[in-house]
Amino acid sequence: MMNPSIALIGLGLIGGSMAIALQGFENYEIVGVDRDPTTLSFARKHHVADRVTDDAETAVAQADLVFLCLHPRGIVDFMSAHRDGFRPGCLVTDVCGIKTAIVRGSSVLPDSVDFIGGHPMAGKETSGITHADGTLFHEAHYILTPRPTSTPEHLALMARIAAHIGCRDVVKTTVEQHDNIIAYTSQAMHIMAVAVCDDPDLFTCRGFEGGSFRDCTRVAALDVPLWTELFSMNRGALSTVIRHLEENLHAYRMVLESGDPAALAEKLAYSAARKRRMNLE
Amino acid sequence: MMNPSIALIGLGLIGGSMAIALQGFENYEIVGVDRDPTTLSFARKHHVADRVTDDAETAVAQADLVFLCLHPRGIVDFMSAHRDGFRPGCLVTDVCGIKTAIVRGSSVLPDSVDFIGGHPMAGKETSGITHADGTLFHEAHYILTPRPTSTPEHLALMARIAAHIGCRDVVKTTVEQHDNIIAYTSQAMHIMAVAVCDDPDLFTCRGFEGGSFRDCTRVAALDVPLWTELFSMNRGALSTVIRHLEENLHAYRMVLESGDPAALAEKLAYSAARKRRMNLE
């Protein structure tokens, strides 16, 4: 009898890192799939997976679990193109930073295929397999958006995977809640980072950067096609969070310009206490 | 003949870290000065300096170099109170994140005392001697604002100190340029961090934080009295930078709400290229 297998579709930063991190998971064979010859040859040379191939059809037909690690639209297109090619009883999951559009796209899958949306909250400001890193998911939250019909066996499998790759915990939620919150905790942080880099003083500030500047702008050198899709597919929620940020910055500017240090101190104490409470709880 | 000595006035996070980092610097005796008995006893127990004392007058009278490591107003007040107590020929410096008000305050010093404003660009989101860390300044920029009359010997001394404590480089500038740029690279990053924590969703987002959120809000649990002074004393420059940020965020929201992915991609590509250029040069 053949060992069960996990197929990773797309060996970019996340797919490649997931393939490395998954190696040694129970008795599963880890199969990496990509269309790009350079990516495949790098993956083969660095043993990113137990086996690598450009034959998505065969890999999908044999896999017990399929990880879709493409850009958002690529994931939706792949499910549509391969809807009848998945093995009955298998589980399909993804690693995408938005969930509504992905889970909607998963409705093309036949009833014999389970789908659990996934978002391991890890990343880097770089992309591509050459930056893949098996420790990328250490201490990260692994967010899952199961279907009402997802089986306990499939949920348990995802939990064992999350533990194997070193995640801090598994958080189950709905697609709507995921996308609303991620607009705040991830997408808006990326918008802030790029907005900071639009300041006319950017290039004159060399020699004056401290830790807070490096941390805040770290993610600004982002993968433009990927983030254009992520932002566009979550436009409503993200727009609301950016508006809140504009308002909160404006409120700080007003109290600063009022020249009242007591009012500024009170406002800072309020925000700093919220951050401390966030750290402690 | 006695060894030369360096007196550190104020053994908080920065003064304590500087004292530890300075140990072993040439043949200087490192003298830590603080008024708080708990701080002094901690400093003595952990050998933060070669000698610790609450007698600022004697330490200042004997010191060849005095590091003022108090809050901004405390530095100005200390120079005023001890104006006639410094040893003729000595150098006074500080570690404060703003320079205009400090250097203006240094005008009370007699002509026999040199003053070079200093800002080692390092910090932590904590305060107090218990968090002092001798590696705090590793790879940091050390910014100096010398007087036109500052001696080459004193500038060379500061450069050797910067090297001893592990700084990346020494950057010389004017007080005005320092305060304008620091409003952007440090102060505005702190305002953004607290503004992010004012979002109504802060406490519902637990389980959904990734690296970008942790990085961007790291400094939000700030020392309120210290930062109230720093922000207030640089109100004009900081207000301008916050306004730019509001405008840049607003511009991103407008292109997002327009629903034009090509325009969003173009804007993201512009900002990301600026960040990459900043990283490379």
Interface residues (C-beta under 8 A of the other chain):
Chain A: M121 A122 G123 A140 H141 I143 D169 V171 H178 N180 I181 I182 Y184 T185 S186 A188 M189 H190 I191 M192 A193 V194 A195 V196 C197 D198 D199 P200 D201 L202 F203 T204 C205 R206 G207 F208 E209 G210 G211 S212 F213 D215 C216 T217 R218 V219 A220 A221 L222 V224 P225 W227 T228 E229 F231 S232 R235 L238 S239 V241 I242 R243 H244 L245 E246 N248 L249 H250 A251 Y252 R253 L256 E257 G259 P261 L264 A265 L268 A269 Y270 S271 A272 R274 K275 R276 R277 M278 N279 E281
Chain B: M121 A122 G123 A140 H141 I143 D169 V171 H178 N180 I181 I182 Y184 T185 S186 A188 M189 H190 I191 M192 A193 V194 A195 V196 C197 D198 D199 P200 D201 L202 F203 T204 C205 R206 G207 F208 E209 G210 G211 S212 F213 D215 C216 T217 R218 V219 A220 A221 L222 V224 P225 W227 T228 E229 F231 S232 R235 L238 S239 V241 I242 R243 H244 L245 E246 N248 L249 H250 A251 Y252 R253 L256 E257 G259 P261 L264 A265 L268 A269 Y270 S271 A272 R274 K275 R276 R277 M278 N279 E281
